[in-house]
C-alpha cells in the first residue's frame, strides 16, 4: 500500500493527505477508512484520494460497494466532501450542521455527526465525543478548534481533527511549539465560550476523555501524523496538554468568573 495509506491494524486505515497554508507550507490533512464489525466500511472525514490510494480502497471495499457511510466530523473540513460523495455515491453522507449549511446541494443524512443518534447508530464500533466549554462552530470562522472525536475500539485508534494536534514536520514548521508533542489546538483561548464555567467544563471534558479512552493505542491527528502511544499513556498526555493551557484557562476564569 501507498505511504499515504497506512494500515494501522484491526480494521483501521489512515489516509495522510496534503493541505497547504498560504500555498506554501504543507501542514497535511487526513481521513480514515474503518472496517466495521458488520464487514462494511465507513470513512471518517473526506479527502480527494490519490489514484493509488483510491485503487487500494476500491479493492478492499468491493469496488466501493461496502462503504456504507462517510462521517464528516469537523465542521470546517468541507473542501473534499463533494469529491468523496461522487467517488462513493451509495454511501450515506453524514455531516455537522455547518456541512448542511455550506454544502446544501449534497444529499446529507438527517442524522448529523454531533448528534447522539449517530453515536448510537455506530456504538458497536465507535465512541464519539464533542468537547464541552467550546462551541462546535465558533462565530469567528478562523477558529477551527472543536470537532467530533472518534475512538475506534477494535484498533484502539482515536481519529481527531484540530481539537488535539500532533505535528511532525521539518524546518520551519518544527519551530512551532506543538510540533512533536500532543497538544490542544492553539485557538483554544478564542474558542472558549464567553461565560462563567466554560474553562472548567472544557477541563472536565478533557479529563473525562482521557479516562474513558485510556486504552487508546494511537492518535490519528490532523494535520499530518499518527502518534503511537505507550500502554495507558493517553491520560498522562491529556494531563500534560492541560497543564500547558492552564494559563489560558485561568485567564478565562479571571475574566468571566
Order of alpha helices (4+ residues) and beta strands (2+ residues): beta-beta-beta-beta-beta-beta-alpha-beta-alpha-beta-alpha-alpha-beta-beta-beta-beta-beta-alpha-alpha-beta-beta-alpha-alpha
